[in-house]
Amino acid sequence: MNKKPKKVLFFGKTGVGKSTTANMLFNLNFMTDDSVACTKIPQIEYNEDYHLEIIDMPGIGESLETDDVYMDFYREWIPKADCITWITQSNTRGYKLDQEYILFLSDYIRKDVKFILGLSKFDLFAKSELEKTFDYKEGQPSEEQLTLFPVKKNDIYGVFSEVSEGVFTLSKENIVPFSAKYNWGMSTLKEKILPQEGV
């Protein structure tokens, strides 16, 4: 008897790169746009290689009106998720909206869900503070960015731990920086998302 595919939900604020990330990781074709929100209803694709059902959710915080419209989608799909890949930006210090939505949706999040926190746009991380930023030619972060990241990781772990306690388990190992644009960190993110053998 074939097992049901694991459901991987891509979730987070609008404009952080959820669809682009899913496309890059699993060779999908979700619509993307740098300036206009494309995902208005959950987009669902099956990945045969990994036996995964990948659901790209509409982004939170697009507008008051769309948040109300999308809420029914969130209530439907979040309880079904085996893995929530929550995408937020590495190059910001503002995570209040992420916190608010975790609290608001906490009744729908399974306690045993695998929760991956993907920090997108690492090519822009600490850009204004560094003389040597991301190496765009090689597609690699600078030594300064990598040196600063542990501080960022501890900070964001604290921010998300404030609202995840009692809702789901957040592990520091599952906080993954990446740049979809330059294909950096993507293999690590994918490894974290994929189910372990026999699970």
N, C-alpha and C positions, 0 to 999 in steps of 0.2 A: 504494500500500500504506500503510495507516494505521500510524503509529508507536504503539508500546505507551505507555500512560499512564505518566508519571513517578510514582514512589512517594515520597510524603512521609510520614515517620514522626514522630509526636509522642511524645516520650520524656522521662523525667525522674522525679523523686521523686514519691511519692504526695501528693496534696493541693496541688500547686503551680498547678493550673488548666489542665492539658493539654487536657482534653475541652472545657472552656468556651472556651478559646482557639481550638481547631479549629472549634467551632460558630460562633463569631463571625466568623472569617475567611472561612469557606466555606459559611455558611448550612446547617449540618448539624444533626443531632439526636442526637448522642451523649449518653447519660445522664450527668447530673452530680448531685453532692450535696456539700454543704459539710462534712459530718461523716462520711460513710460512703463507702468506696471502691466505685465503681460498675463500673469497667472491670476485669473478671476474665479476659477473653480479648481478643485484639486485635479492635478494632471497625474495620470497613473500609467506606468510602463512596467512591463515584465522583463527582467533580465534573466535569460535562460542560462547563462554561464554560471551564475551564482544562485539561481533559484530564488530570486528576490522580487518582491513587488515594491516598486519605488514610487512613492507618492510625493509630488511637489505641491506644497500648500501655498495658497495666497498669503502674501506677507502681511504682518501686523503693522498697524500704525500708518497705513496708507491715507486714511481719512476716517472721521467719525462715522460717516455713512457706511463705508465699506467694512469697517470693523464689525458693525452690527450685522451686515449681510454675511460676512465670512464666519461669524461665530457658530452658526449651525454646522458648517463644514468642520470646524475645529472639534466641536462636541462629538461629531460622528467619527472622525478618523483618529483622534489622539488616543482613545481607549484601545484601538485596534493595533496600535504600533508596537512592534517588537523592539524597534530601535528608533529613537528620536535623534536626528542629527540637527541640532540647533545651531544655525549659522548666525554669527554676529561679527562685527568688524574688529580687527585688531588695532586699527588706527583711530580709535575713539576712546574717550573716558566716560561716555554716557551710556549706561546700561539700565537706567530706570525703567524704560518701557519693557525690556526683557524681564526684569524682576516682576513688574506689575502683571504681565501676562502669565508667568509661571504661577503666581499666586492665584490669579483669576481662574486658571485652567487646572489647578491642582487636583480638583475632584475627578478629573477625567484622565489624569496621567497614572498609568499603572505603576505600582511601587517597584515591580521587577523589571521595568523597562530599561533597556540599555540606553544611556544618555551620553551622546557625544557632543562636545562643544567645539565647533569648528570656528577658528578665528580667521576670517577671510581678509584678503587684501594686505597680506603681510609685506608686500613690496612697498606699501606706504607707511608701515609701522615706524613711528619715531622719526619720520622723515624730516620734520622741521628742526629736530634737536641734534641731528648728526651732520658731520661734515662728509662722512662716507656712508651713503645710503645703499639701497639695494643695487646689486650689480645686474643691470638690465641686459647686458650683453650675454653674460653667463647664466642668467636666471637664478641667481643665488643671493641670499641676504648677506649684508656686510657682517664682519666680525662684531662691530658695535651693536648692530641689531640683535644678533644672537646673544651677546653679553647682557643686553637690557631685557631680553625676553623673560628670564626667570622671575624678575621683579613683577612684570606684567602678569605672568601666569599666577603668581601668588595673589596679586590684587584681584584678578577676575575670579579666581577660585573663591576668595572671600565674599565677593559680591554675589555670586550665584549660590554659594552655600547658605547665605542668609535666607534664601527663599526655597531652597531645595530640601532642607532638613525635614524629614517626615513625609516628603512627597516622592522622591527618588534618590538614588545614590549617585553622587557626583564624585568622580575620581580625577585627581590631577593628571593621571596618565591619559585620560580621555579628553583633555584640553589640547587641541591640535592647531597650531598655526599653519597657514597655507596661503598660496597665491595661485588661484586658478588661471589667471592671465599668463603667468610664467611657468605654470606646471611645477611649482615647487611645493613640497609637503603633501602632495596629492596621494602618493603611494602610502604614506603613513596614515592619512585620514581614511583611506580605503580599507587598510588593514584593521583599523579600529571598528569600522562599520560592519565588516563582514562577520557573519556568525562563526563561532569556533566550531571545529569539526565535532560532530556528534551532538551538537546542541540544537 
